[in-house]
């Protein structure tokens, strides 16, 4: 019986190892856990159990198995693999913000290496968390620390460590302002990831980190490319939990940009559901924030506000989305106070770049054009430094809005045409429609009423197709409030044109409107100039074509 039981356990372990090698993580976890209950696993199989448990979302079981493997290696006098286990016990804790426990594991690992005086690759692994701690505070020092780790990885031929460290160097250079060199290192790391030769833990970690960096840099092309690669990697391992949730959030961002809002909302909800049971609250907050944003642009404000609240409870900032929602609700003072505070609390230039355009929009609504101008100038500088088309379009749109507010429609037109061209190139229909609204207003002020109407009609159609209810309501309010949105003319000029279309002479019009004939002639000259007309007959035709005759216009 004992011999048979031992043989059964051995068979179960071999089956588990085979499932592990096939990346069938659920099968591997179940088989290893069952074998472990029958007879305690050795340290190598405990590492497999810890890895499989992590990949199927059983973080507590993963941590417990990692700790057991650590002690088992120490019991065998194998200090180096014990230190490796300590590293993998610490890293998830650090990434979740549990710095005390994570730091305790790292301190133990460092003491073990010093006590044994070992020269091993694990020394490089312990440098990686040091770089993480420095990457925002002192990116140049972080770059150096990651460089030391990469050199150790190269010396020992450990591709996992080399890739972790190179990707860390890339992110450090980005935060230091050297975007070109940083993205080159991130691309290098992704080549290693795409080769399929790295461990699954390192593969998933680097995938998600690099995509996050691309989004921070407004690098839509790279974000889309690596998100597609991550989706393919996840789809080949349907049991994956930790990276699949993050992948769904990234996919939602891409779908939202391209105007597939229902699909984007579905992906955000799936991400939230998948991540709800994991201990990584910050990642869950990202999914909730994305869901809140999609509710906001569709006008589902109650759902949006609740999702923003939940995201905040997970440690994710609610701005700028919450302030933009308040702006859409007409709560301008609340929006202005919130976005001012958010910007004041954000020194990092990449994080500020995400706030500056909403800040400028809200400041314009609050009547503070000077503050909006200051924000747009900073945003334009950052866009120039990063060289990202997406951010260039955001900056150009914001610059156009400020120029319109400053009474410079010609300058606004140039900026908005630049933004519109980029939105077309990257296929961003919502942003394109928002820019079309400003283009319509700029053209109207320049007297190009016909083209202005085309821009506004195209924006309206896009908002309807997208389901952008708040933007559609704002556009309708603009056109109701200002007749010149459709005609490019002042209310008085519209009245004059309407009377011309009925066949009245200047003398008759002057009598009807209680004006001098000279004033009527001046209005008519303005009408001809704004509409590009040369005769009363052409003006009459225009009035009938644009349904002005018989309509009532009011201030």
Kinemage of the C-alpha trace (Angstrom):
@kinemage 1
@onewidth
@group {chain A} dominant
@subgroup {mainchain}
@vectorlist {calphas} color= white
{ca unk a 1} P 0.000 0.000 0.000
{ca unk a 2} L 2.781 2.414 0.934
{ca unk a 3} L 4.702 1.600 -2.232
{ca unk a 4} L 1.548 2.026 -4.301
{ca unk a 5} L 0.758 5.352 -2.659
{ca unk a 6} L 4.272 6.602 -3.293
{ca unk a 7} L 3.994 5.541 -6.920
{ca unk a 8} L 0.617 7.301 -7.217
{ca unk a 9} L 2.112 10.532 -5.837
{ca unk a 10} L 5.056 10.271 -8.209
{ca unk a 11} L 2.704 9.815 -11.153
{ca unk a 12} L 0.630 12.796 -9.990
{ca unk a 13} L 3.747 14.960 -9.720
{ca unk a 14} L 4.880 13.979 -13.211
{ca unk a 15} L 1.422 14.782 -14.542
{ca unk a 16} L 1.573 18.157 -12.790
{ca unk a 17} L 5.002 18.925 -14.231
{ca unk a 18} L 3.760 18.073 -17.705
{ca unk a 19} L 0.769 20.400 -17.281
{ca unk a 20} L 3.114 23.117 -16.020
{ca unk a 21} L 5.367 22.764 -19.071
{ca unk a 22} L 2.285 22.968 -21.324
{ca unk a 23} L 1.222 26.180 -19.502
{ca unk a 24} L -2.040 24.519 -18.465
{ca unk a 25} L -1.962 26.439 -15.211
{ca unk a 26} L -5.226 25.261 -13.650
{ca unk a 27} L -4.384 21.605 -14.290
{ca unk a 28} L -0.872 22.135 -12.972
{ca unk a 29} L -2.132 23.869 -9.835
{ca unk a 30} L -4.733 21.203 -9.050
{ca unk a 31} L -2.310 18.325 -9.639
{ca unk a 32} L 0.503 19.889 -7.607
{ca unk a 33} L -1.822 20.830 -4.761
{ca unk a 34} L -3.240 17.290 -4.670
{ca unk a 35} L 0.220 15.740 -4.717
{ca unk a 36} L 1.324 18.107 -1.956
{ca unk a 37} L -1.585 17.048 0.242
{ca unk a 38} L -0.601 13.410 -0.230
{ca unk a 39} L 3.084 14.032 0.423
{ca unk a 40} L 4.913 17.375 0.888
{ca unk a 41} L 6.518 18.535 -2.350
{ca unk a 42} L 10.198 19.224 -2.744
{ca unk a 43} L 11.364 22.827 -3.191
{ca unk a 44} L 11.488 22.776 -6.993
{ca unk a 45} L 7.907 21.541 -7.202
{ca unk a 46} L 6.856 24.035 -4.538
{ca unk a 47} L 8.171 26.763 -6.853
{ca unk a 48} L 6.040 25.291 -9.635
{ca unk a 49} L 3.043 25.223 -7.300
{ca unk a 50} L 3.633 28.866 -6.313
{ca unk a 51} L 3.910 29.945 -9.942
{ca unk a 52} L 0.788 28.074 -11.071
{ca unk a 53} L -1.170 29.394 -8.086
{ca unk a 54} L -0.197 32.969 -8.897
{ca unk a 55} L -1.149 32.602 -12.545
{ca unk a 56} L -4.635 31.300 -11.717
{ca unk a 57} L -5.230 34.112 -9.238
{ca unk a 58} L -4.600 32.258 -5.983
{ca unk a 59} L -2.206 34.785 -4.497
{ca unk a 60} L -2.413 33.593 -0.895
{ca unk a 61} L -1.636 30.007 -1.894
{ca unk a 62} L 1.180 31.269 -4.112
{ca unk a 63} L 2.737 33.223 -1.266
{ca unk a 64} L 2.498 30.281 1.112
{ca unk a 65} L 4.128 27.905 -1.397
{ca unk a 66} L 6.901 30.415 -2.105
{ca unk a 67} L 7.640 30.725 1.600
{ca unk a 68} L 7.731 26.955 1.999
{ca unk a 69} L 10.094 26.629 -0.970
{ca unk a 70} L 12.354 29.274 0.581
{ca unk a 71} L 12.650 27.349 3.844
{ca unk a 72} L 13.008 24.026 2.040
{ca unk a 73} L 15.973 25.326 0.049
{ca unk a 74} L 17.554 26.688 3.223
{ca unk a 75} L 17.102 23.285 4.846
{ca unk a 76} L 19.114 21.796 1.979
{ca unk a 77} L 21.816 24.464 2.324
{ca unk a 78} L 20.834 25.927 -1.093
{ca unk a 79} L 21.108 29.634 -0.292
{ca unk a 80} L 20.916 31.024 -3.838
{ca unk a 81} L 17.523 29.483 -4.786
{ca unk a 82} L 16.248 30.381 -1.299
{ca unk a 83} L 17.143 34.007 -2.036
{ca unk a 84} L 15.388 33.733 -5.412
{ca unk a 85} L 12.243 32.616 -3.588
{ca unk a 86} L 12.561 35.549 -1.200
{ca unk a 87} L 12.695 37.891 -4.189
{ca unk a 88} L 9.502 36.429 -5.672
{ca unk a 89} L 7.821 36.560 -2.260
{ca unk a 90} L 8.711 40.248 -1.989
{ca unk a 91} L 7.966 41.547 -5.490
{ca unk a 92} L 4.162 40.997 -5.573
{ca unk a 93} L 3.916 42.548 -2.120
{ca unk a 94} L 5.882 45.618 -3.205
{ca unk a 95} L 3.804 46.027 -6.360
{ca unk a 96} L 0.642 45.928 -4.222
{ca unk a 97} L 2.038 48.588 -1.904
{ca unk a 98} L 2.752 46.227 1.018
{ca unk a 99} L 6.216 47.674 1.506
{ca unk a 100} L 6.815 46.495 5.090
{ca unk a 101} L 6.318 42.809 4.323
{ca unk a 102} L 8.036 43.080 0.974
{ca unk a 103} L 10.971 44.932 2.488
{ca unk a 104} L 11.259 42.275 5.185
{ca unk a 105} L 11.709 39.543 2.595
{ca unk a 106} L 14.329 41.584 0.748
{ca unk a 107} L 16.235 42.297 3.964
{ca unk a 108} L 16.281 38.572 4.763
{ca unk a 109} L 17.521 37.765 1.247
{ca unk a 110} L 20.310 40.349 1.454
{ca unk a 111} L 21.435 39.031 4.860
{ca unk a 112} L 21.573 35.466 3.551
{ca unk a 113} L 23.769 36.496 0.636
{ca unk a 114} L 26.101 38.483 2.863
{ca unk a 115} L 26.361 35.711 5.441
{ca unk a 116} L 27.346 33.177 2.748
{ca unk a 117} L 29.401 35.633 0.686
{ca unk a 118} L 27.906 34.221 -2.493
{ca unk a 119} L 28.636 35.667 -5.939
{ca unk a 120} L 25.437 34.636 -7.735
{ca unk a 121} L 22.804 36.004 -10.101
{ca unk a 122} L 20.397 36.516 -7.193
{ca unk a 123} L 22.427 39.590 -6.213
{ca unk a 124} L 21.190 41.145 -9.442
{ca unk a 125} L 17.581 40.252 -8.649
{ca unk a 126} L 17.837 42.111 -5.348
{ca unk a 127} L 18.979 45.238 -7.186
{ca unk a 128} L 15.746 45.344 -9.208
{ca unk a 129} L 13.476 46.416 -6.286
{ca unk a 130} L 16.030 49.069 -5.388
{ca unk a 131} L 15.644 50.516 -8.858
{ca unk a 132} L 11.856 50.417 -8.523
{ca unk a 133} L 12.026 52.473 -5.327
{ca unk a 134} L 14.136 55.129 -7.054
{ca unk a 135} L 12.486 55.298 -10.473
{ca unk a 136} L 10.196 58.251 -9.673
{ca unk a 137} L 12.331 59.980 -7.039
{ca unk a 138} L 15.706 59.778 -8.797
{ca unk a 139} L 15.384 58.183 -12.260
{ca unk a 140} L 19.079 58.570 -13.076
{ca unk a 141} L 20.056 56.657 -9.937
{ca unk a 142} L 17.386 54.069 -10.755
{ca unk a 143} L 18.842 53.703 -14.255
{ca unk a 144} L 22.271 53.010 -12.761
{ca unk a 145} L 20.887 50.429 -10.321
{ca unk a 146} L 18.981 48.648 -13.091
{ca unk a 147} L 22.176 48.741 -15.153
{ca unk a 148} L 24.071 46.917 -12.412
{ca unk a 149} L 21.337 44.281 -12.325
{ca unk a 150} L 21.462 43.866 -16.117
{ca unk a 151} L 25.247 43.415 -16.026
{ca unk a 152} L 24.943 40.645 -13.433
{ca unk a 153} L 22.218 39.007 -15.503
{ca unk a 154} L 24.437 39.119 -18.591
{ca unk a 155} L 27.371 37.634 -16.663
{ca unk a 156} L 25.308 34.691 -15.466
{ca unk a 157} L 23.284 34.283 -18.664
{ca unk a 158} L 19.938 34.918 -16.906
{ca unk a 159} L 17.601 36.316 -19.556
{ca unk a 160} L 14.752 36.901 -17.072
{ca unk a 161} L 16.896 39.271 -15.020
{ca unk a 162} L 18.373 40.981 -18.076
{ca unk a 163} L 14.910 41.693 -19.470
{ca unk a 164} L 13.525 42.918 -16.144
{ca unk a 165} L 16.511 45.233 -15.730
{ca unk a 166} L 16.528 46.560 -19.313
{ca unk a 167} L 12.836 47.355 -19.095
{ca unk a 168} L 13.513 49.105 -15.772
{ca unk a 169} L 16.259 51.162 -17.409
{ca unk a 170} L 13.831 52.130 -20.170
{ca unk a 171} L 11.219 53.373 -17.754
{ca unk a 172} L 13.848 55.253 -15.745
{ca unk a 173} L 15.090 57.055 -18.871
{ca unk a 174} L 11.528 58.005 -19.792
{ca unk a 175} L 11.005 59.543 -16.350
{ca unk a 176} L 14.362 61.309 -16.687
{ca unk a 177} L 13.140 62.945 -19.902
{ca unk a 178} L 15.143 60.878 -22.408
{ca unk a 179} L 12.113 59.443 -24.194
{ca unk a 180} L 13.876 58.174 -27.329
{ca unk a 181} L 16.495 56.174 -25.441
{ca unk a 182} L 13.894 54.935 -22.970
{ca unk a 183} L 11.493 53.634 -25.611
{ca unk a 184} L 14.392 51.959 -27.433
{ca unk a 185} L 15.180 49.952 -24.286
{ca unk a 186} L 11.508 49.128 -23.785
{ca unk a 187} L 11.347 47.829 -27.356
{ca unk a 188} L 14.472 45.749 -26.692
{ca unk a 189} L 12.836 44.224 -23.626
{ca unk a 190} L 9.715 43.429 -25.625
{ca unk a 191} L 11.735 41.597 -28.247
{ca unk a 192} L 12.938 39.272 -25.478
{ca unk a 193} L 9.388 38.922 -24.149
{ca unk a 194} L 8.042 38.054 -27.598
{ca unk a 195} L 10.658 35.328 -28.046
{ca unk a 196} L 8.803 33.036 -25.655
{ca unk a 197} L 11.999 32.154 -23.776
{ca unk a 198} L 11.197 34.001 -20.532
{ca unk a 199} L 9.374 32.705 -17.495
{ca unk a 200} L 5.626 33.458 -17.409
{ca unk a 201} L 5.941 35.725 -14.373
{ca unk a 202} L 8.547 37.936 -16.045
{ca unk a 203} L 6.688 37.850 -19.370
{ca unk a 204} L 3.433 39.090 -17.867
{ca unk a 205} L 5.091 41.691 -15.659
{ca unk a 206} L 7.098 43.251 -18.501
{ca unk a 207} L 4.172 43.163 -20.948
{ca unk a 208} L 1.936 45.116 -18.584
{ca unk a 209} L 4.652 47.528 -17.491
{ca unk a 210} L 5.699 48.410 -21.040
{ca unk a 211} L 2.096 48.963 -22.171
{ca unk a 212} L 1.578 51.192 -19.139
{ca unk a 213} L 4.684 53.173 -20.161
{ca unk a 214} L 3.346 53.544 -23.716
{ca unk a 215} L 0.065 54.916 -22.373
{ca unk a 216} L 1.928 57.344 -20.110
{ca unk a 217} L 3.845 58.533 -23.180
{ca unk a 218} L 0.654 58.833 -25.270
{ca unk a 219} L 2.354 56.411 -27.675
{ca unk a 220} L -0.795 54.938 -29.179
{ca unk a 221} L 0.976 52.938 -31.894
{ca unk a 222} L 3.196 51.047 -29.462
{ca unk a 223} L 0.369 50.610 -26.961
{ca unk a 224} L -1.827 49.042 -29.638
{ca unk a 225} L 0.953 46.807 -30.928
{ca unk a 226} L 1.944 45.449 -27.527
{ca unk a 227} L -1.663 45.171 -26.337
{ca unk a 228} L -2.375 42.929 -29.335
{ca unk a 229} L 0.679 40.831 -28.471
{ca unk a 230} L -0.377 40.579 -24.816
{ca unk a 231} L -3.899 39.570 -25.895
{ca unk a 232} L -2.433 36.790 -28.039
{ca unk a 233} L -0.219 35.592 -25.175
{ca unk a 234} L -3.166 35.579 -22.759
{ca unk a 235} L -5.504 33.835 -25.202
{ca unk a 236} L -3.008 30.965 -25.475
{ca unk a 237} L -3.321 30.506 -21.685
{ca unk a 238} L -7.035 30.816 -20.875
{ca unk a 239} L -6.453 30.089 -17.182
{ca unk a 240} L -4.430 33.283 -16.660
{ca unk a 241} L -5.919 35.739 -14.168
{ca unk a 242} L -3.441 38.489 -13.158
{ca unk a 243} L -2.428 39.663 -16.624
{ca unk a 244} L -5.714 38.987 -18.408
{ca unk a 245} L -7.516 41.618 -16.322
{ca unk a 246} L -4.881 44.233 -17.114
{ca unk a 247} L -4.939 43.184 -20.756
{ca unk a 248} L -8.698 43.826 -20.867
{ca unk a 249} L -8.180 47.352 -19.494
{ca unk a 250} L -5.577 48.082 -22.164
{ca unk a 251} L -7.887 46.688 -24.855
{ca unk a 252} L -10.687 48.896 -23.555
{ca unk a 253} L -8.486 51.983 -23.947
{ca unk a 254} L -7.714 51.090 -27.558
{ca unk a 255} L -11.364 50.364 -28.394
{ca unk a 256} L -12.485 53.635 -26.807
{ca unk a 257} L -9.991 55.622 -28.859
{ca unk a 258} L -11.311 54.041 -32.062
{ca unk a 259} L -14.934 54.762 -31.185
{ca unk a 260} L -16.051 51.202 -30.319
{ca unk a 261} L -17.563 52.332 -27.028
{ca unk a 262} L -19.942 49.403 -26.325
{ca unk a 263} L -17.092 46.938 -26.855
{ca unk a 264} L -14.777 49.094 -24.726
{ca unk a 265} L -17.327 49.134 -21.905
{ca unk a 266} L -17.726 45.365 -22.110
{ca unk a 267} L -13.950 44.903 -21.812
{ca unk a 268} L -13.757 47.312 -18.853
{ca unk a 269} L -16.531 45.438 -17.056
{ca unk a 270} L -14.885 42.084 -17.719
{ca unk a 271} L -11.615 43.480 -16.379
{ca unk a 272} L -13.325 44.746 -13.235
{ca unk a 273} L -15.034 41.395 -12.669
{ca unk a 274} L -11.820 39.442 -13.242
{ca unk a 275} L -9.738 41.701 -10.989
{ca unk a 276} L -12.310 42.058 -8.200
{ca unk a 277} L -11.081 38.933 -6.407
{ca unk a 278} L -7.369 39.718 -6.623
{ca unk a 279} L -5.375 41.582 -3.952
{ca unk a 280} L -4.002 44.137 -6.428
{ca unk a 281} L -6.351 47.000 -5.554
{ca unk a 282} L -4.490 49.547 -7.687
{ca unk a 283} L -5.045 47.461 -10.824
{ca unk a 284} L -8.742 47.086 -9.979
{ca unk a 285} L -8.864 50.868 -9.601
{ca unk a 286} L -7.573 51.239 -13.156
{ca unk a 287} L -10.411 49.072 -14.473
{ca unk a 288} L -13.003 51.001 -12.445
{ca unk a 289} L -11.661 54.346 -13.655
{ca unk a 290} L -11.869 53.197 -17.267
{ca unk a 291} L -15.450 52.067 -16.731
{ca unk a 292} L -16.263 55.434 -15.134
{ca unk a 293} L -14.810 57.303 -18.104
{ca unk a 294} L -16.911 55.327 -20.569
{ca unk a 295} L -20.060 56.048 -18.551
{ca unk a 296} L -19.087 59.739 -18.432
{ca unk a 297} L -18.733 60.274 -22.172
{ca unk a 298} L -22.062 58.469 -22.720
{ca unk a 299} L -23.846 60.648 -20.143
{ca unk a 300} L -24.522 57.916 -17.551
{ca unk a 301} L -23.420 60.253 -14.788
{ca unk a 302} L -24.754 58.344 -11.776
{ca unk a 303} L -22.930 55.170 -12.829
{ca unk a 304} L -19.862 57.200 -13.690
{ca unk a 305} L -19.692 58.917 -10.314
{ca unk a 306} L -20.090 55.610 -8.467
{ca unk a 307} L -17.300 54.013 -10.514
{ca unk a 308} L -15.049 57.028 -9.880
{ca unk a 309} L -15.774 56.664 -6.151
{ca unk a 310} L -14.867 52.979 -6.204
{ca unk a 311} L -11.706 53.673 -8.202
{ca unk a 312} L -10.686 56.233 -5.598
{ca unk a 313} L -11.282 53.689 -2.832
{ca unk a 314} L -8.784 51.437 -4.641
{ca unk a 315} L -6.170 54.184 -4.635
{ca unk a 316} L -6.695 55.379 -8.220
{ca unk a 317} L -7.025 59.126 -8.743
{ca unk a 318} L -10.499 60.211 -9.830
{ca unk a 319} L -9.170 63.163 -11.834
{ca unk a 320} L -9.436 64.445 -14.468
{ca unk a 321} L -12.482 62.305 -15.265
{ca unk a 322} L -14.592 63.328 -12.271
{ca unk a 323} L -13.947 67.039 -12.852
{ca unk a 324} L -14.924 66.667 -16.521
{ca unk a 325} L -18.136 64.944 -15.465
{ca unk a 326} L -18.959 67.809 -13.128
{ca unk a 327} L -18.261 70.242 -15.960
{ca unk a 328} L -20.707 68.383 -18.209
{ca unk a 329} L -23.296 68.644 -15.417
{ca unk a 330} L -22.790 72.421 -15.219
{ca unk a 331} L -20.989 72.243 -11.852
{ca unk a 332} L -18.209 74.511 -13.076
{ca unk a 333} L -17.011 75.712 -9.671
{ca unk a 334} L -16.664 72.158 -8.340
{ca unk a 335} L -14.884 71.056 -11.512
{ca unk a 336} L -12.487 74.010 -11.360
{ca unk a 337} L -11.626 73.439 -7.691
{ca unk a 338} L -10.998 69.725 -8.265
{ca unk a 339} L -8.818 70.093 -11.335
{ca unk a 340} L -6.791 72.941 -9.785
{ca unk a 341} L -6.041 70.748 -6.762
{ca unk a 342} L -5.161 67.746 -8.920
{ca unk a 343} L -2.708 69.742 -11.032
{ca unk a 344} L -1.128 71.409 -7.993
{ca unk a 345} L -0.521 67.972 -6.443
{ca unk a 346} L 1.111 66.547 -9.583
{ca unk a 347} L 4.769 67.475 -10.207
{ca unk a 348} L 5.569 64.680 -12.675
{ca unk a 349} L 5.479 66.013 -16.261
{ca unk a 350} L 3.914 62.873 -17.777
{ca unk a 351} L 1.123 62.796 -15.225
{ca unk a 352} L 0.629 66.542 -15.623
{ca unk a 353} L 0.300 66.065 -19.377
{ca unk a 354} L -2.819 63.968 -18.765
{ca unk a 355} L -4.335 66.751 -16.653
{ca unk a 356} L -3.435 69.870 -18.622
{ca unk a 357} L -5.981 69.676 -21.455
{ca unk a 358} L -8.931 69.017 -19.093
{ca unk a 359} L -7.597 71.799 -16.866
{ca unk a 360} L -7.556 74.240 -19.799
{ca unk a 361} L -11.086 73.228 -20.855
{ca unk a 362} L -12.448 73.734 -17.352
{ca unk a 363} L -10.602 77.023 -16.855
{ca unk a 364} L -12.123 78.361 -20.080
{ca unk a 365} L -15.576 77.391 -18.821
{ca unk a 366} L -14.760 79.161 -15.542
{ca unk a 367} L -13.726 82.317 -17.418
{ca unk a 368} L -10.020 82.087 -16.588
{ca unk a 369} L -8.466 82.255 -20.051
{ca unk a 370} L -5.070 83.227 -18.637
{ca unk a 371} L -4.840 80.018 -16.609
{ca unk a 372} L -5.960 78.028 -19.635
{ca unk a 373} L -3.277 79.674 -21.778
{ca unk a 374} L -0.582 78.842 -19.212
{ca unk a 375} L -1.673 75.190 -19.153
{ca unk a 376} L -1.760 74.938 -22.941
{ca unk a 377} L 1.729 76.409 -23.239
{ca unk a 378} L 3.065 73.758 -20.844
{ca unk a 379} L 1.175 71.018 -22.659
{ca unk a 380} L 2.556 72.161 -26.016
{ca unk a 381} L 6.111 72.053 -24.655
{ca unk a 382} L 5.633 68.534 -23.290
{ca unk a 383} L 4.073 67.341 -26.551
{ca unk a 384} L 7.078 68.681 -28.444
{ca unk a 385} L 9.488 66.892 -26.113
{ca unk a 386} L 7.698 63.541 -26.351
{ca unk a 387} L 7.016 63.641 -30.083
{ca unk a 388} L 3.842 61.569 -29.643
{ca unk a 389} L 1.149 62.277 -32.286
{ca unk a 390} L -1.666 61.618 -29.812
{ca unk a 391} L -0.419 64.223 -27.343
{ca unk a 392} L 0.330 66.635 -30.207
{ca unk a 393} L -3.337 66.406 -31.220
{ca unk a 394} L -4.514 66.932 -27.632
{ca unk a 395} L -2.284 70.003 -27.345
{ca unk a 396} L -3.362 71.421 -30.709
{ca unk a 397} L -7.047 71.020 -29.829
{ca unk a 398} L -6.540 72.759 -26.473
{ca unk a 399} L -4.508 75.509 -28.131
{ca unk a 400} L -7.305 76.074 -30.643
{ca unk a 401} L -9.878 76.366 -27.859
{ca unk a 402} L -7.771 78.975 -26.037
{ca unk a 403} L -7.141 80.985 -29.207
{ca unk a 404} L -10.875 81.059 -29.875
{ca unk a 405} L -11.460 82.361 -26.355
{ca unk a 406} L -8.756 84.985 -26.910
{ca unk a 407} L -10.512 86.235 -30.055
{ca unk a 408} L -8.053 84.814 -32.571
{ca unk a 409} L -10.130 82.562 -34.847
{ca unk a 410} L -7.520 82.450 -37.604
{ca unk a 411} L -4.855 81.094 -35.257
{ca unk a 412} L -7.402 78.739 -33.744
{ca unk a 413} L -8.270 77.414 -37.190
{ca unk a 414} L -4.640 76.469 -37.875
{ca unk a 415} L -4.292 74.655 -34.555
{ca unk a 416} L -7.590 72.831 -34.942
{ca unk a 417} L -6.815 71.721 -38.480
{ca unk a 418} L -3.564 70.256 -37.149
{ca unk a 419} L -5.452 68.381 -34.426
{ca unk a 420} L -8.119 67.151 -36.835
{ca unk a 421} L -5.533 65.759 -39.222
{ca unk a 422} L -3.908 63.717 -36.462
{ca unk a 423} L -7.257 62.447 -35.166
{ca unk a 424} L -8.008 61.213 -38.682
{ca unk a 425} L -4.633 59.461 -38.920
{ca unk a 426} L -5.030 57.593 -35.646
{ca unk a 427} L -8.759 56.930 -36.173
{ca unk a 428} L -10.125 58.739 -33.109
{ca unk a 429} L -13.706 59.692 -34.110
{ca unk a 430} L -14.805 61.167 -30.783
{ca unk a 431} L -11.826 63.467 -30.495
{ca unk a 432} L -12.233 64.366 -34.169
{ca unk a 433} L -15.851 65.350 -33.560
{ca unk a 434} L -14.923 67.523 -30.582
{ca unk a 435} L -12.357 69.301 -32.729
{ca unk a 436} L -14.953 69.727 -35.492
{ca unk a 437} L -17.163 71.677 -33.085
{ca unk a 438} L -14.373 74.186 -32.454
{ca unk a 439} L -13.564 74.293 -36.165
{ca unk a 440} L -17.182 75.176 -36.850
{ca unk a 441} L -17.072 78.018 -34.334
{ca unk a 442} L -13.757 79.302 -35.721
{ca unk a 443} L -15.006 79.252 -39.317
{ca unk a 444} L -18.208 80.969 -38.309
{ca unk a 445} L -16.250 83.812 -36.718
{ca unk a 446} L -14.166 84.090 -39.861
{ca unk a 447} L -17.324 84.418 -41.967
{ca unk a 448} L -17.149 80.971 -43.579
{ca unk a 449} L -20.693 80.005 -42.623
{ca unk a 450} L -21.155 77.223 -45.140
{ca unk a 451} L -18.094 75.248 -44.079
{ca unk a 452} L -18.882 75.973 -40.441
{ca unk a 453} L -22.248 74.336 -40.861
{ca unk a 454} L -20.654 71.290 -42.479
{ca unk a 455} L -18.231 70.914 -39.563
{ca unk a 456} L -20.997 71.159 -36.983
{ca unk a 457} L -23.273 68.774 -38.845
{ca unk a 458} L -20.437 66.223 -39.098
{ca unk a 459} L -19.734 66.578 -35.376
{ca unk a 460} L -23.401 66.097 -34.559
{ca unk a 461} L -23.596 62.944 -36.658
{ca unk a 462} L -20.464 61.506 -35.020
{ca unk a 463} L -21.775 62.235 -31.517
{ca unk a 464} L -25.062 60.508 -32.374
{ca unk a 465} L -23.317 57.433 -33.744
{ca unk a 466} L -21.023 57.204 -30.708
{ca unk a 467} L -23.749 57.839 -28.163
{ca unk a 468} L -21.916 60.902 -26.822
{ca unk a 469} L -25.031 62.371 -25.215
{ca unk a 470} L -23.387 65.216 -23.244
{ca unk a 471} L -21.456 66.486 -26.272
{ca unk a 472} L -24.560 66.285 -28.434
{ca unk a 473} L -26.569 68.272 -25.881
{ca unk a 474} L -23.846 70.902 -25.678
{ca unk a 475} L -23.704 71.225 -29.452
{ca unk a 476} L -27.493 71.555 -29.685
{ca unk a 477} L -27.400 74.241 -26.985
{ca unk a 478} L -24.733 76.121 -28.908
{ca unk a 479} L -26.724 76.083 -32.115
{ca unk a 480} L -29.941 77.113 -30.369
{ca unk a 481} L -28.305 79.903 -28.458
{ca unk a 482} L -26.361 81.341 -31.356
{ca unk a 483} L -28.086 81.466 -34.775
{ca unk a 484} L -24.795 82.390 -36.321
{ca unk a 485} L -23.622 78.791 -35.672
{ca unk a 486} L -25.600 77.875 -38.782
{ca unk a 487} L -25.231 81.075 -40.801
{ca unk a 488} L -22.135 82.935 -39.671
{ca unk a 489} L -24.273 86.077 -39.340
{ca unk a 490} L -25.345 88.168 -36.395
{ca unk a 491} L -29.055 88.058 -35.462
{ca unk a 492} L -29.575 91.503 -37.069
{ca unk a 493} L -27.843 90.406 -40.268
{ca unk a 494} L -30.080 87.333 -40.381
{ca unk a 495} L -33.124 89.609 -40.165
{ca unk a 496} L -31.819 91.751 -43.014
{ca unk a 497} L -31.122 88.676 -45.153
{ca unk a 498} L -34.589 87.281 -44.489
{ca unk a 499} L -36.189 90.529 -45.622
{ca unk a 500} L -33.973 90.701 -48.723
{ca unk a 501} L -35.212 87.228 -49.617
{ca unk a 502} L -38.814 88.481 -49.490
{ca unk a 503} L -37.990 91.044 -52.191
{ca unk a 504} L -37.870 94.153 -50.016
{ca unk a 505} L -35.661 97.083 -51.001
{ca unk a 506} L -33.149 98.675 -48.651
{ca unk a 507} L -35.625 101.498 -48.053
{ca unk a 508} L -38.393 99.035 -47.092
{ca unk a 509} L -36.052 97.059 -44.868
{ca unk a 510} L -34.953 100.230 -43.104
{ca unk a 511} L -38.570 101.092 -42.442
{ca unk a 512} L -39.407 97.591 -41.177
{ca unk a 513} L -36.424 97.461 -38.802
{ca unk a 514} L -36.395 101.156 -37.898
{ca unk a 515} L -32.891 101.629 -39.285
{ca unk a 516} L -31.282 104.078 -41.662
{ca unk a 517} L -30.774 102.965 -45.244
{ca unk a 518} L -27.031 103.473 -44.709
{ca unk a 519} L -27.087 100.959 -41.841
{ca unk a 520} L -29.052 98.467 -43.949
{ca unk a 521} L -26.483 98.846 -46.736
{ca unk a 522} L -23.667 98.168 -44.285
{ca unk a 523} L -25.418 95.036 -43.010
{ca unk a 524} L -25.948 93.842 -46.564
{ca unk a 525} L -22.260 94.413 -47.383
{ca unk a 526} L -21.304 92.359 -44.332
{ca unk a 527} L -23.688 89.602 -45.401
{ca unk a 528} L -22.213 89.441 -48.878
{ca unk a 529} L -18.681 89.321 -47.479
{ca unk a 530} L -19.367 86.641 -44.872
{ca unk a 531} L -21.291 84.375 -47.211
{ca unk a 532} L -19.171 84.992 -50.310
{ca unk a 533} L -22.138 86.347 -52.279
{ca unk a 534} L -22.200 89.050 -54.953
{ca unk a 535} L -25.879 89.900 -55.527
{ca unk a 536} L -29.310 90.146 -53.897
{ca unk a 537} L -30.452 87.224 -56.029
{ca unk a 538} L -27.645 85.058 -54.652
{ca unk a 539} L -28.524 86.174 -51.126
{ca unk a 540} L -32.166 85.237 -51.725
{ca unk a 541} L -31.165 81.802 -52.991
{ca unk a 542} L -28.910 81.280 -49.959
{ca unk a 543} L -31.730 82.214 -47.565
{ca unk a 544} L -34.100 79.691 -49.120
{ca unk a 545} L -31.437 76.964 -49.312
{ca unk a 546} L -30.664 77.398 -45.603
{ca unk a 547} L -34.309 77.582 -44.525
{ca unk a 548} L -34.075 81.138 -43.230
{ca unk a 549} L -37.206 82.526 -44.839
{ca unk a 550} L -40.127 82.382 -42.496
{ca unk a 551} L -37.952 81.351 -39.527
{ca unk a 552} L -37.942 83.412 -36.380
{ca unk a 553} L -34.566 84.377 -34.980
{ca unk a 554} L -34.067 85.739 -31.519
{ca unk a 555} L -31.148 87.015 -29.532
